[in-house]
Amino acid sequence: MLADGVDMTVEVTHGAEPGARGAALLAGIATGRYSSLGEAGETARVMRTHTPSPTEVARMRIRSARYHAAVEALSSWWNE
């Protein structure tokens, strides 16, 4: 569903704490352990890959447009 929503391939990496791992990798870049995000990212082990479905991407775009239209239509009520 995420891959469909962002219309991009999503890679799921190994590990229970991806946020902590990302923070550690950024610290590694800041301290010079890694020279770039690309180099740091090479340390990740991809467990599975999700690719977007063109049909679901189209459906998500329609639903997103409807959602944004509803928000716009109701925005004057919200700001009261």
Biopython code that builds the backbone (N, CA, C, O; Angstrom):
import numpy as np
from Bio.PDB.StructureBuilder import StructureBuilder

atoms = [
    (1, "MET", "N", (0.818, -1.185, 0.000)),
    (1, "MET", "CA", (0.000, 0.000, 0.000)),
    (1, "MET", "C", (0.873, 1.264, 0.000)),
    (1, "MET", "O", (0.547, 2.229, -0.692)),
    (2, "LEU", "N", (1.962, 1.275, 0.755)),
    (2, "LEU", "CA", (2.841, 2.439, 0.778)),
    (2, "LEU", "C", (3.442, 2.677, -0.604)),
    (2, "LEU", "O", (3.500, 3.813, -1.073)),
    (3, "ALA", "N", (3.886, 1.606, -1.252)),
    (3, "ALA", "CA", (4.462, 1.743, -2.589)),
    (3, "ALA", "C", (3.443, 2.347, -3.550)),
    (3, "ALA", "O", (3.795, 3.173, -4.392)),
    (4, "ASP", "N", (2.186, 1.938, -3.427)),
    (4, "ASP", "CA", (1.134, 2.491, -4.281)),
    (4, "ASP", "C", (0.887, 3.958, -3.954)),
    (4, "ASP", "O", (0.698, 4.774, -4.856)),
    (5, "GLY", "N", (0.887, 4.293, -2.675)),
    (5, "GLY", "CA", (0.598, 5.656, -2.247)),
    (5, "GLY", "C", (1.644, 6.667, -2.673)),
    (5, "GLY", "O", (1.313, 7.809, -2.989)),
    (6, "VAL", "N", (2.902, 6.259, -2.685)),
    (6, "VAL", "CA", (3.982, 7.174, -3.062)),
    (6, "VAL", "C", (4.463, 6.939, -4.490)),
    (6, "VAL", "O", (5.322, 7.668, -4.987)),
    (7, "ASP", "N", (3.912, 5.924, -5.148)),
    (7, "ASP", "CA", (4.257, 5.563, -6.529)),
    (7, "ASP", "C", (5.765, 5.378, -6.693)),
    (7, "ASP", "O", (6.376, 5.880, -7.636)),
    (8, "MET", "N", (6.340, 4.643, -5.744)),
    (8, "MET", "CA", (7.764, 4.326, -5.776)),
    (8, "MET", "C", (7.975, 2.918, -5.229)),
    (8, "MET", "O", (7.166, 2.414, -4.450)),
    (9, "THR", "N", (9.061, 2.298, -5.644)),
    (9, "THR", "CA", (9.431, 1.014, -5.074)),
    (9, "THR", "C", (9.860, 1.230, -3.624)),
    (9, "THR", "O", (10.602, 2.164, -3.320)),
    (10, "VAL", "N", (9.389, 0.360, -2.738)),
    (10, "VAL", "CA", (9.716, 0.448, -1.315)),
    (10, "VAL", "C", (10.490, -0.805, -0.925)),
    (10, "VAL", "O", (10.046, -1.927, -1.171)),
    (11, "GLU", "N", (11.647, -0.600, -0.318)),
    (11, "GLU", "CA", (12.453, -1.716, 0.158)),
    (11, "GLU", "C", (12.323, -1.817, 1.670)),
    (11, "GLU", "O", (12.480, -0.825, 2.382)),
    (12, "VAL", "N", (12.038, -3.005, 2.151)),
    (12, "VAL", "CA", (11.928, -3.257, 3.586)),
    (12, "VAL", "C", (13.237, -3.896, 4.023)),
    (12, "VAL", "O", (13.645, -4.933, 3.499)),
    (13, "THR", "N", (13.890, -3.261, 4.992)),
    (13, "THR", "CA", (15.188, -3.755, 5.434)),
    (13, "THR", "C", (15.057, -4.632, 6.671)),
    (13, "THR", "O", (14.035, -4.628, 7.358)),
    (14, "HIS", "N", (16.106, -5.373, 6.930)),
    (14, "HIS", "CA", (16.181, -6.260, 8.087)),
    (14, "HIS", "C", (16.334, -5.431, 9.354)),
    (14, "HIS", "O", (17.044, -4.425, 9.362)),
    (15, "GLY", "N", (15.672, -5.852, 10.418)),
    (15, "GLY", "CA", (15.850, -5.204, 11.712)),
    (15, "GLY", "C", (14.549, -4.686, 12.284)),
    (15, "GLY", "O", (13.613, -4.362, 11.555)),
    (16, "ALA", "N", (14.509, -4.615, 13.615)),
    (16, "ALA", "CA", (13.289, -4.203, 14.309)),
    (16, "ALA", "C", (13.233, -2.702, 14.554)),
    (16, "ALA", "O", (12.152, -2.179, 14.827)),
    (17, "GLU", "N", (14.348, -1.990, 14.469)),
    (17, "GLU", "CA", (14.398, -0.563, 14.791)),
    (17, "GLU", "C", (14.999, 0.240, 13.637)),
    (17, "GLU", "O", (16.114, 0.748, 13.759)),
    (18, "PRO", "N", (14.281, 0.363, 12.521)),
    (18, "PRO", "CA", (14.862, 1.074, 11.374)),
    (18, "PRO", "C", (15.138, 2.548, 11.657)),
    (18, "PRO", "O", (16.079, 3.113, 11.099)),
    (19, "GLY", "N", (14.338, 3.180, 12.509)),
    (19, "GLY", "CA", (14.578, 4.584, 12.846)),
    (19, "GLY", "C", (15.893, 4.772, 13.578)),
    (19, "GLY", "O", (16.652, 5.696, 13.287)),
    (20, "ALA", "N", (16.156, 3.886, 14.533)),
    (20, "ALA", "CA", (17.409, 3.947, 15.285)),
    (20, "ALA", "C", (18.593, 3.662, 14.367)),
    (20, "ALA", "O", (19.646, 4.288, 14.481)),
    (21, "ARG", "N", (18.407, 2.716, 13.461)),
    (21, "ARG", "CA", (19.483, 2.397, 12.521)),
    (21, "ARG", "C", (19.775, 3.594, 11.617)),
    (21, "ARG", "O", (20.932, 3.923, 11.353)),
    (22, "GLY", "N", (18.707, 4.238, 11.151)),
    (22, "GLY", "CA", (18.889, 5.417, 10.311)),
    (22, "GLY", "C", (19.623, 6.525, 11.046)),
    (22, "GLY", "O", (20.505, 7.174, 10.483)),
    (23, "ALA", "N", (19.259, 6.739, 12.305)),
    (23, "ALA", "CA", (19.935, 7.758, 13.115)),
    (23, "ALA", "C", (21.413, 7.414, 13.280)),
    (23, "ALA", "O", (22.275, 8.289, 13.203)),
    (24, "ALA", "N", (21.695, 6.146, 13.505)),
    (24, "ALA", "CA", (23.085, 5.716, 13.664)),
    (24, "ALA", "C", (23.868, 5.912, 12.364)),
    (24, "ALA", "O", (25.028, 6.323, 12.392)),
    (25, "LEU", "N", (23.239, 5.621, 11.237)),
    (25, "LEU", "CA", (23.918, 5.812, 9.953)),
    (25, "LEU", "C", (24.183, 7.295, 9.697)),
    (25, "LEU", "O", (25.248, 7.655, 9.195)),
    (26, "LEU", "N", (23.219, 8.160, 10.041)),
    (26, "LEU", "CA", (23.442, 9.602, 9.890)),
    (26, "LEU", "C", (24.575, 10.078, 10.794)),
    (26, "LEU", "O", (25.368, 10.935, 10.404)),
    (27, "ALA", "N", (24.647, 9.524, 11.994)),
    (27, "ALA", "CA", (25.762, 9.849, 12.888)),
    (27, "ALA", "C", (27.078, 9.394, 12.266)),
    (27, "ALA", "O", (28.099, 10.070, 12.389)),
    (28, "GLY", "N", (27.045, 8.248, 11.601)),
    (28, "GLY", "CA", (28.238, 7.752, 10.923)),
    (28, "GLY", "C", (28.693, 8.681, 9.809)),
    (28, "GLY", "O", (29.892, 8.842, 9.582)),
    (29, "ILE", "N", (27.738, 9.293, 9.113)),
    (29, "ILE", "CA", (28.091, 10.267, 8.077)),
    (29, "ILE", "C", (28.692, 11.514, 8.726)),
    (29, "ILE", "O", (29.704, 12.041, 8.263)),
    (30, "ALA", "N", (28.055, 11.979, 9.808)),
    (30, "ALA", "CA", (28.528, 13.184, 10.498)),
    (30, "ALA", "C", (29.938, 13.018, 11.056)),
    (30, "ALA", "O", (30.702, 13.981, 11.108)),
    (31, "THR", "N", (30.283, 11.812, 11.470)),
    (31, "THR", "CA", (31.607, 11.576, 12.064)),
    (31, "THR", "C", (32.645, 11.119, 11.045)),
    (31, "THR", "O", (33.806, 10.901, 11.390)),
    (32, "GLY", "N", (32.225, 10.974, 9.787)),
    (32, "GLY", "CA", (33.171, 10.596, 8.746)),
    (32, "GLY", "C", (33.298, 9.107, 8.508)),
    (32, "GLY", "O", (34.090, 8.691, 7.663)),
    (33, "ARG", "N", (32.548, 8.294, 9.223)),
    (33, "ARG", "CA", (32.601, 6.840, 9.011)),
    (33, "ARG", "C", (32.130, 6.494, 7.606)),
    (33, "ARG", "O", (32.691, 5.615, 6.952)),
    (34, "TYR", "N", (31.092, 7.195, 7.146)),
    (34, "TYR", "CA", (30.576, 7.040, 5.785)),
    (34, "TYR", "C", (30.690, 8.388, 5.090)),
    (34, "TYR", "O", (30.521, 9.435, 5.714)),
    (35, "SER", "N", (30.979, 8.354, 3.794)),
    (35, "SER", "CA", (31.167, 9.611, 3.065)),
    (35, "SER", "C", (29.873, 10.166, 2.482)),
    (35, "SER", "O", (29.824, 11.327, 2.076)),
    (36, "SER", "N", (28.816, 9.339, 2.437)),
    (36, "SER", "CA", (27.568, 9.805, 1.831)),
    (36, "SER", "C", (26.403, 8.945, 2.297)),
    (36, "SER", "O", (26.592, 7.882, 2.889)),
    (37, "LEU", "N", (25.185, 9.428, 2.018)),
    (37, "LEU", "CA", (23.999, 8.617, 2.305)),
    (37, "LEU", "C", (24.032, 7.318, 1.513)),
    (37, "LEU", "O", (23.638, 6.263, 2.009)),
    (38, "GLY", "N", (24.503, 7.410, 0.285)),
    (38, "GLY", "CA", (24.584, 6.214, -0.549)),
    (38, "GLY", "C", (25.485, 5.148, 0.046)),
    (38, "GLY", "O", (25.137, 3.968, 0.073)),
    (39, "GLU", "N", (26.641, 5.573, 0.520)),
    (39, "GLU", "CA", (27.570, 4.623, 1.132)),
    (39, "GLU", "C", (26.965, 4.022, 2.399)),
    (39, "GLU", "O", (27.052, 2.813, 2.617)),
    (40, "ALA", "N", (26.354, 4.859, 3.231)),
    (40, "ALA", "CA", (25.729, 4.355, 4.457)),
    (40, "ALA", "C", (24.589, 3.402, 4.116)),
    (40, "ALA", "O", (24.418, 2.373, 4.770)),
    (41, "GLY", "N", (23.819, 3.740, 3.104)),
    (41, "GLY", "CA", (22.687, 2.904, 2.704)),
    (41, "GLY", "C", (23.089, 1.534, 2.196)),
    (41, "GLY", "O", (22.300, 0.590, 2.253)),
    (42, "GLU", "N", (24.307, 1.420, 1.701)),
    (42, "GLU", "CA", (24.788, 0.127, 1.209)),
    (42, "GLU", "C", (24.906, -0.905, 2.324)),
    (42, "GLU", "O", (25.013, -2.100, 2.045)),
    (43, "THR", "N", (24.889, -0.468, 3.578)),
    (43, "THR", "CA", (24.999, -1.407, 4.697)),
    (43, "THR", "C", (23.672, -2.096, 5.009)),
    (43, "THR", "O", (23.646, -3.078, 5.752)),
    (44, "ALA", "N", (22.579, -1.595, 4.454)),
    (44, "ALA", "CA", (21.249, -2.158, 4.739)),
    (44, "ALA", "C", (21.046, -3.465, 3.976)),
    (44, "ALA", "O", (21.456, -3.595, 2.822)),
    (45, "ARG", "N", (20.408, -4.429, 4.635)),
    (45, "ARG", "CA", (20.051, -5.687, 3.978)),
    (45, "ARG", "C", (18.565, -5.633, 3.641)),
    (45, "ARG", "O", (17.717, -5.574, 4.531)),
    (46, "VAL", "N", (18.265, -5.653, 2.359)),
    (46, "VAL", "CA", (16.873, -5.601, 1.912)),
    (46, "VAL", "C", (16.259, -6.989, 2.055)),
    (46, "VAL", "O", (16.765, -7.966, 1.503)),
    (47, "MET", "N", (15.158, -7.061, 2.807)),
    (47, "MET", "CA", (14.475, -8.339, 3.033)),
    (47, "MET", "C", (13.384, -8.585, 1.991)),
    (47, "MET", "O", (13.198, -9.712, 1.533)),
    (48, "ARG", "N", (12.660, -7.515, 1.616)),
    (48, "ARG", "CA", (11.648, -7.647, 0.563)),
    (48, "ARG", "C", (11.452, -6.300, -0.113)),
    (48, "ARG", "O", (11.769, -5.247, 0.439)),
    (49, "THR", "N", (10.924, -6.368, -1.314)),
    (49, "THR", "CA", (10.695, -5.180, -2.123)),
    (49, "THR", "C", (9.238, -5.153, -2.556)),
    (49, "THR", "O", (8.680, -6.167, -2.977)),
    (50, "HIS", "N", (8.630, -3.969, -2.445)),
    (50, "HIS", "CA", (7.250, -3.784, -2.896)),
    (50, "HIS", "C", (7.264, -2.784, -4.044)),
    (50, "HIS", "O", (7.803, -1.685, -3.910)),
    (51, "THR", "N", (6.677, -3.162, -5.163)),
    (51, "THR", "CA", (6.597, -2.256, -6.305)),
    (51, "THR", "C", (5.160, -1.766, -6.451)),
    (51, "THR", "O", (4.217, -2.505, -6.169)),
    (52, "PRO", "N", (4.994, -0.516, -6.893)),
    (52, "PRO", "CA", (3.639, 0.015, -7.020)),
    (52, "PRO", "C", (2.869, -0.666, -8.149)),
    (52, "PRO", "O", (3.434, -1.041, -9.176)),
    (53, "SER", "N", (1.578, -0.812, -7.929)),
    (53, "SER", "CA", (0.673, -1.347, -8.943)),
    (53, "SER", "C", (0.051, -0.165, -9.680)),
    (53, "SER", "O", (-0.557, 0.690, -9.037)),
    (54, "PRO", "N", (0.178, -0.083, -11.002)),
    (54, "PRO", "CA", (-0.404, 1.039, -11.738)),
    (54, "PRO", "C", (-1.897, 1.227, -11.455)),
    (54, "PRO", "O", (-2.373, 2.360, -11.375)),
    (55, "THR", "N", (-2.631, 0.134, -11.304)),
    (55, "THR", "CA", (-4.063, 0.224, -11.006)),
    (55, "THR", "C", (-4.293, 0.856, -9.645)),
    (55, "THR", "O", (-5.148, 1.731, -9.504)),
    (56, "GLU", "N", (-3.540, 0.424, -8.641)),
    (56, "GLU", "CA", (-3.697, 0.967, -7.292)),
    (56, "GLU", "C", (-3.184, 2.406, -7.195)),
    (56, "GLU", "O", (-3.747, 3.212, -6.454)),
    (57, "VAL", "N", (-2.134, 2.729, -7.928)),
    (57, "VAL", "CA", (-1.633, 4.106, -7.949)),
    (57, "VAL", "C", (-2.723, 5.035, -8.483)),
    (57, "VAL", "O", (-2.966, 6.101, -7.917)),
    (58, "ALA", "N", (-3.375, 4.632, -9.570)),
    (58, "ALA", "CA", (-4.456, 5.441, -10.145)),
    (58, "ALA", "C", (-5.599, 5.593, -9.148)),
    (58, "ALA", "O", (-6.147, 6.684, -8.993)),
    (59, "ARG", "N", (-5.956, 4.514, -8.479)),
    (59, "ARG", "CA", (-7.027, 4.562, -7.484)),
    (59, "ARG", "C", (-6.656, 5.507, -6.330)),
    (59, "ARG", "O", (-7.488, 6.288, -5.868)),
    (60, "MET", "N", (-5.413, 5.429, -5.876)),
    (60, "MET", "CA", (-4.962, 6.307, -4.792)),
    (60, "MET", "C", (-4.996, 7.774, -5.215)),
    (60, "MET", "O", (-5.355, 8.644, -4.421)),
    (61, "ARG", "N", (-4.626, 8.043, -6.455)),
    (61, "ARG", "CA", (-4.648, 9.436, -6.931)),
    (61, "ARG", "C", (-6.068, 9.987, -6.951)),
    (61, "ARG", "O", (-6.295, 11.139, -6.582)),
    (62, "ILE", "N", (-7.021, 9.170, -7.377)),
    (62, "ILE", "CA", (-8.424, 9.595, -7.380)),
    (62, "ILE", "C", (-8.877, 9.868, -5.954)),
    (62, "ILE", "O", (-9.492, 10.900, -5.683)),
    (63, "ARG", "N", (-8.581, 8.959, -5.052)),
    (63, "ARG", "CA", (-8.991, 9.136, -3.651)),
    (63, "ARG", "C", (-8.308, 10.344, -3.016)),
    (63, "ARG", "O", (-8.923, 11.061, -2.227)),
    (64, "SER", "N", (-7.060, 10.568, -3.350)),
    (64, "SER", "CA", (-6.350, 11.728, -2.817)),
    (64, "SER", "C", (-6.987, 13.020, -3.314)),
    (64, "SER", "O", (-7.155, 13.967, -2.547)),
    (65, "ALA", "N", (-7.339, 13.058, -4.593)),
    (65, "ALA", "CA", (-7.988, 14.250, -5.146)),
    (65, "ALA", "C", (-9.325, 14.490, -4.457)),
    (65, "ALA", "O", (-9.666, 15.633, -4.152)),
    (66, "ARG", "N", (-10.079, 13.436, -4.210)),
    (66, "ARG", "CA", (-11.359, 13.576, -3.505)),
    (66, "ARG", "C", (-11.137, 14.081, -2.079)),
    (66, "ARG", "O", (-11.867, 14.953, -1.607)),
    (67, "TYR", "N", (-10.159, 13.550, -1.413)),
    (67, "TYR", "CA", (-9.851, 13.975, -0.047)),
    (67, "TYR", "C", (-9.503, 15.462, -0.020)),
    (67, "TYR", "O", (-10.033, 16.215, 0.797)),
    (68, "HIS", "N", (-8.609, 15.879, -0.917)),
    (68, "HIS", "CA", (-8.195, 17.282, -0.933)),
    (68, "HIS", "C", (-9.352, 18.204, -1.299)),
    (68, "HIS", "O", (-9.440, 19.319, -0.784)),
    (69, "ALA", "N", (-10.237, 17.752, -2.180)),
    (69, "ALA", "CA", (-11.425, 18.547, -2.514)),
    (69, "ALA", "C", (-12.333, 18.686, -1.294)),
    (69, "ALA", "O", (-12.887, 19.758, -1.056)),
    (70, "ALA", "N", (-12.487, 17.623, -0.530)),
    (70, "ALA", "CA", (-13.320, 17.673, 0.678)),
    (70, "ALA", "C", (-12.702, 18.608, 1.719)),
    (70, "ALA", "O", (-13.415, 19.383, 2.356)),
    (71, "VAL", "N", (-11.393, 18.539, 1.895)),
    (71, "VAL", "CA", (-10.713, 19.429, 2.840)),
    (71, "VAL", "C", (-10.920, 20.878, 2.423)),
    (71, "VAL", "O", (-11.222, 21.730, 3.259)),
    (72, "GLU", "N", (-10.760, 21.156, 1.150)),
    (72, "GLU", "CA", (-10.949, 22.519, 0.648)),
    (72, "GLU", "C", (-12.385, 22.981, 0.864)),
    (72, "GLU", "O", (-12.620, 24.111, 1.290)),
    (73, "ALA", "N", (-13.338, 22.110, 0.571)),
    (73, "ALA", "CA", (-14.750, 22.466, 0.716)),
    (73, "ALA", "C", (-15.119, 22.747, 2.171)),
    (73, "ALA", "O", (-15.987, 23.578, 2.435)),
    (74, "LEU", "N", (-14.480, 22.075, 3.107)),
    (74, "LEU", "CA", (-14.814, 22.220, 4.524)),
    (74, "LEU", "C", (-13.893, 23.176, 5.279)),
    (74, "LEU", "O", (-14.094, 23.419, 6.469)),
    (75, "SER", "N", (-12.895, 23.714, 4.603)),
    (75, "SER", "CA", (-11.897, 24.526, 5.304)),
    (75, "SER", "C", (-12.499, 25.767, 5.958)),
    (75, "SER", "O", (-12.018, 26.196, 7.006)),
    (76, "SER", "N", (-13.534, 26.350, 5.369)),
    (76, "SER", "CA", (-14.131, 27.539, 5.990)),
    (76, "SER", "C", (-14.802, 27.179, 7.317)),
    (76, "SER", "O", (-14.801, 27.988, 8.245)),
    (77, "TRP", "N", (-15.362, 25.999, 7.417)),
    (77, "TRP", "CA", (-15.970, 25.553, 8.678)),
    (77, "TRP", "C", (-14.897, 25.341, 9.738)),
    (77, "TRP", "O", (-15.085, 25.692, 10.903)),
    (78, "TRP", "N", (-13.789, 24.774, 9.332)),
    (78, "TRP", "CA", (-12.718, 24.451, 10.266)),
    (78, "TRP", "C", (-12.128, 25.716, 10.885)),
    (78, "TRP", "O", (-11.778, 25.736, 12.065)),
    (79, "ASN", "N", (-12.020, 26.766, 10.081)),
    (79, "ASN", "CA", (-11.376, 27.996, 10.532)),
    (79, "ASN", "C", (-12.291, 28.898, 11.355)),
    (79, "ASN", "O", (-11.852, 29.956, 11.804)),
    (80, "GLU", "N", (-13.537, 28.514, 11.563)),
    (80, "GLU", "CA", (-14.466, 29.344, 12.346)),
    (80, "GLU", "C", (-14.150, 29.290, 13.818)),
    (80, "GLU", "O", (-14.831, 29.929, 14.620)),
]
sb = StructureBuilder()
sb.init_structure("model")
sb.init_model(0)
sb.init_chain("A")
sb.init_seg("    ")
for serial, (resi, resn, name, xyz) in enumerate(atoms, 1):
    if name == "N":
        sb.init_residue(resn, " ", resi, " ")
    sb.init_atom(name, np.array(xyz, "f"), 0.0, 1.0, " ", f" {name:<3s}", serial, name[0])
structure = sb.get_structure()
